[in-house]
């Protein structure tokens, strides 16, 4: 159950992280704010690891590099999709396609057992997500630039590679926090290189408090996520529970008046919670 509780915590803080990304896009290019957030969060996670006496000698550096590349490219593609599509729910709905990928790879590569009930739960979460975000052709009031779909599909592939590399890096007993810190620090340096290559200023002139809060949300969310990932019986189970952030974002939209309560979305919320519970 530790993996399940960790995944729920990750969902809460990932939702805060997503809201932070959306706001920071008004002030900075993607590589600039991602460099601050990934380096800051990676450093915080690294400090936690040092305080608990974890060592990095057993880390598979090839897997760490693969995960860092997946994180760097995936988060860039995800942020491009967020920039082009005003409704964060639509972006996350397409992102659930990675569940099928990681579920299959977990069985093929890591010896996970096929369980029909778990598969039904995953399918139920996917249906719930669709109901929550209201993806119905021709009825969406916000279509956005259709290129967001391509960017998010690219992010799906990159995130699937990220999850697999992290699981391989922790399979020999390496601490998940150490691996997470290294992945984020390397990816953060890649964002710095991207910003410098694009001649973008790295000076934080605006929204400094928001940058700090997003760093904290990212650090806590990633610690919880990769802790869950290291102990979950199937990579897709962690990823599915973390999709509860959709419920959180939906609730925020209702409270702020961005969206209104309707029956399909309410059913989606209930279905997502029930199916996530089945995974535990």
For each residue, the residues with C-beta under 8 A, 3 or more apart:
1: 4 5 280
2: 5 6 227 228 231
3: 6 7 227 228 229 230 231 232 233 237 238
4: 1 7 8 228 237 241 279 280
5: 1 2 8 9
6: 2 3 9 10 224 225 227 228 231 238
7: 3 4 10 11 224 225 228 232 237 238 241 242
8: 4 5 11 12 241 244
9: 5 6 12 13 220 221 224
10: 6 7 13 14 221 222 224 225 228 238 242
11: 7 8 14 15 241 242 243 244 245 248
12: 8 9 15 16 221 245 248
13: 9 10 16 17 217 218 220 221 224
14: 10 11 17 18 217 221 225 242 245
15: 11 12 18 19 245 248 249 252
16: 12 13 19 20 213 214 217 221
17: 13 14 20 21 37 214 217 218 221
18: 14 15 21 22 82 88 245 249
19: 15 16 22 23 249 252
20: 16 17 23 24 37 210 213 214 217 218
21: 17 18 24 25 33 79 82 214
22: 18 19 25 82 88
23: 19 20 26 27 207 210
24: 20 21 27 28 33 207 210 211 214
25: 21 22 28 30 33 79 82 83
26: 23
27: 23 24 33 205 206 207
28: 24 25 32 33 206 207
29: 32 33 195 198 200
30: 25 33 34 76 79 80 83
31: 34 35 76 191 192 194 195 198 200
32: 28 29 35 36 191 195 200 201 202
33: 21 24 25 27 28 29 30 36 37 211 214
34: 30 31 37 38 75 76 79 188 191
35: 31 32 38 39 188 191 192 194 195 202
36: 32 33 39 40 204 211 215
37: 17 20 33 34 40 41 188 211 214 215 218
38: 34 35 41 42 71 75 184 185 187 188 191 218
39: 35 36 42 43 184 185 188 189 191 192
40: 36 37 43 44 188 211 212 215 218 219
41: 37 38 44 45 184 215 216 218 219 222
42: 38 39 45 46 180 181 182 183 184 185 187 188
43: 39 40 46 47 181 185
44: 40 41 47 48 215 216 219
45: 41 42 48 49 177 180 181 184 219 222 223
46: 42 43 49 50 178 181 182 185
47: 43 44 50 51
48: 44 45 51 52 177 223
49: 45 46 52 54 175 177 178 181
50: 46 47 53 54
51: 47 48
52: 48 49 177
53: 50
54: 49 50 175 177 178
55: 58 175 178
56: 59 174 178 182
57:
58: 55 172 173 174
59: 56 64 169 174 178 179 182
60: 63 64 168 169 172 174
61: 64 65
62: 65 66
63: 60 66 67 165 166 168 169
64: 59 60 61 67 68 165 169 179 182 183 186
65: 61 62 68 69 186
66: 62 63 69 70 161 165
67: 63 64 70 71 161 162 165 166 169 179 183
68: 64 65 71 72 182 183 184 186 187 190
69: 65 66 72 73 158 161 187 190
70: 66 67 73 74 158 159 160 161 162 165
71: 38 67 68 74 75 158 162 183 184 187
72: 68 69 75 76 186 187 190 191
73: 69 70 76 77 154 158
74: 70 71 77 78 154 155 157 158 159 161 162
75: 34 38 71 72 78 79 155 187
76: 30 31 34 72 73 79 80 191 194
77: 73 74 80 81 151 152 154 155 158
78: 74 75 81 82 91 95 151 152 155 159
79: 21 25 30 34 75 76 82 83
80: 30 76 77 83 84 148 151
81: 77 78 84 85 91 94 148 149 151 152 155
82: 18 21 22 25 78 79 85 88 91 148
83: 25 30 79 80 148
84: 80 81 144 145 147 148 151
85: 81 82 88 90 91 142 144 145 148 152
86: 142 144
87: 90 91 133 140 142 144
88: 18 22 82 85 91 92 249
89: 92 93 132 133 134 135 246 249 250 253
90: 85 87 93 94 133 135 140 144 148
91: 78 81 82 85 87 88 94 95 148 152
92: 88 89 95 96 129 133 243 245 246 249
93: 89 90 96 129 130 133 135 246
94: 81 90 91 97 149 152 153 156
95: 78 91 92 98 152 155 156 159
96: 92 93 99 125 126 129 243
97: 94 100 101 153 156
98: 95 101 102 156 159 160 163 239
99: 96 102 103 122 125 126 236 239 240 243
100: 97 103 104 122 236
101: 97 98 104 105 156 157 160
102: 98 99 105 106 160 163 164 234 235 236 239
103: 99 100 106 107 119 122 234 235 236
104: 100 101 107 108
105: 101 102 108 109 110 160 164 235
106: 102 103 109 110 112 234 235 236
107: 103 104 110 111 112 113 114 234
108: 104 105
109: 105 106 164
110: 105 106 107 167 171 234 235
111: 107
112: 106 107 233 234 235
113: 107 233
114: 107 119
115: 118 119
116: 119 120
117: 120 121 278
118: 115 121 122 234 237 278 279
119: 103 114 115 116 122 123
120: 116 117 123 124 275 278
121: 117 118 124 125 240 275 276 278 279
122: 99 100 103 118 119 125 126 236 240 275 279
123: 119 120 126 127
124: 120 121 127 128 271 272 274 275 278
125: 96 99 121 122 128 129 240 243 271 272 275 276
126: 96 99 122 123 129 130
127: 123 124 130 131 268 271
128: 124 125 131 132 267 268 269 270 271 272 275
129: 92 93 96 125 126 132 133 243 246 268 272
130: 93 126 127 133 135 268
131: 127 128 134 264 265 267 268 271
132: 89 128 129 246 247 250 265 268 269 272
133: 87 89 90 92 93 129 130 246 250 265 268
134: 89 131 139 140 262 264 265
135: 89 90 93 130 140
136: 139 140
137: 140
138:
139: 134 136
140: 87 90 134 135 136 137 143
141:
142: 85 86 87
143: 140 146
144: 84 85 86 87 90 148
145: 84 85 148
146: 143 149
147: 84 150 151
148: 80 81 82 83 84 85 90 91 144 145 151 152
149: 81 94 146 152 153
150: 147 153 154
151: 77 78 80 81 84 147 148 154 155
152: 77 78 81 85 91 94 95 148 149 155 156
153: 94 97 149 150 156 157
154: 73 74 77 150 151 157 158
155: 74 75 77 78 81 95 151 152 158 159
156: 94 95 97 98 101 152 153 159 160
157: 74 101 153 154 160 161
158: 69 70 71 73 74 77 154 155 161 162
159: 70 74 78 95 98 155 156 162 163
160: 70 98 101 102 105 156 157 163 164
161: 66 67 69 70 74 157 158 164 165
162: 67 70 71 74 158 159 165 166 183
163: 98 102 159 160 166 167 229 235 239
164: 102 105 109 160 161 167 168 235
165: 63 64 66 67 70 161 162 168 169
166: 63 67 162 163 169 170 176 179 180 183 226 229 230
167: 110 163 164 170 171 229 230 235
168: 60 63 164 165 171
169: 59 60 63 64 67 165 166 174 179
170: 166 167 173 174 175 176 179 226 229 230
171: 110 167 168
172: 58 60
173: 58 170
174: 56 58 59 60 169 170 178 179
175: 49 54 55 170 178 179
176: 166 170 179 180 223 226 227 229 230
177: 45 48 49 52 54 180 181 223 226 227
178: 46 49 54 55 56 59 174 175 181 182
179: 59 64 67 166 169 170 174 175 176 182 183 226
180: 42 45 166 176 177 183 184 222 223 226
181: 42 43 45 46 49 177 178 184 185
182: 42 46 56 59 64 68 178 179 185 186
183: 42 64 67 68 71 162 166 179 180 186 187
184: 38 39 41 42 45 68 71 180 181 187 188 222
185: 38 39 42 43 46 181 182 188 189
186: 64 65 68 72 182 183 189 190
187: 38 42 68 69 71 72 75 183 184 190 191
188: 34 35 37 38 39 40 42 184 185 191 192
189: 39 185 186 192 193
190: 68 69 72 186 187 193 194
191: 31 32 34 35 38 39 72 76 187 188 194 195
192: 31 35 39 188 189 195 196 202
193: 189 190 196 197
194: 31 35 76 190 191 197 198
195: 29 31 32 35 191 192 198 200 202
196: 192 193 199 200 202
197: 193 194
198: 29 31 194 195
199: 196
200: 29 31 32 195 196
201: 32 205
202: 32 35 192 195 196
203:
204: 36 207 208 211
205: 27 201
206: 27 28
207: 23 24 27 28 204 210 211
208: 204 211 212
209: 212 213
210: 20 23 24 207 213 214
211: 24 33 36 37 40 204 207 208 214 215
212: 40 208 209 215 216
213: 16 20 209 210 216 217
214: 16 17 20 21 24 33 37 210 211 217 218
215: 36 37 40 41 44 211 212 218 219
216: 41 44 212 213 219 220
217: 13 14 16 17 20 213 214 220 221
218: 13 17 20 37 38 40 41 214 215 221 222
219: 40 41 44 45 215 216 222 223
220: 9 13 216 217 223 224
221: 9 10 12 13 14 16 17 217 218 224 225
222: 10 41 45 180 184 218 219 225 226
223: 45 48 176 177 180 219 220 226 227
224: 6 7 9 10 13 220 221 227 228
225: 6 7 10 14 221 222 228 229 238 242
226: 166 170 176 177 179 180 222 223 229 230
227: 2 3 6 176 177 223 224 230 231
228: 2 3 4 6 7 10 224 225 231 232 238 241 242
229: 3 163 166 167 170 176 225 226 232 235 238
230: 3 166 167 170 176 226 227
231: 2 3 6 227 228
232: 3 7 228 229 235 237 238
233: 3 112 113 237
234: 102 103 106 107 110 112 118 237
235: 102 103 105 106 110 112 163 164 167 229 232 238 239
236: 99 100 102 103 106 122 239 240
237: 3 4 7 118 232 233 234 240 241 279
238: 3 6 7 10 225 228 229 232 235 241 242
239: 98 99 102 163 235 236 242 243
240: 99 121 122 125 236 237 243 275 276 279
241: 4 7 8 11 228 237 238 244 276 279 280
242: 7 10 11 14 225 228 238 239 245
243: 11 92 96 99 125 129 239 240 246 272 276
244: 8 11 241 247 248 272 273 276
245: 11 12 14 15 18 92 242 248 249
246: 89 92 93 129 132 133 243 249 250 272
247: 132 244 250 251 269 272 273
248: 11 12 15 244 245 251 252
249: 15 18 19 88 89 92 245 246 252 253
250: 89 132 133 246 247 253 254 259 265 269
251: 247 248 254 255
252: 15 19 248 249 255 256 258
253: 89 249 250 256 258 259
254: 250 251 257 258 259 260 261
255: 251 252
256: 252 253
257: 254
258: 252 253 254
259: 250 253 254 265
260: 254
261: 254 265 266
262: 134 265 266
263: 266 267
264: 131 134 267 268
265: 131 132 133 134 250 259 261 262 268 269
266: 261 262 263 269 270
267: 128 131 263 264 270 271
268: 127 128 129 130 131 132 133 264 265 271 272
269: 128 132 247 250 265 266 272 273
270: 128 266 267 273 274
271: 124 125 127 128 131 267 268 274 275
272: 124 125 128 129 132 243 244 246 247 268 269 275 276
273: 244 247 269 270 276 277
274: 124 270 271 277 278
275: 120 121 122 124 125 128 240 271 272 278 279
276: 121 125 240 241 243 244 272 273 279 280
277: 273 274 280
278: 117 118 120 121 124 274 275
279: 4 118 121 122 237 240 241 275 276
280: 1 4 241 276 277
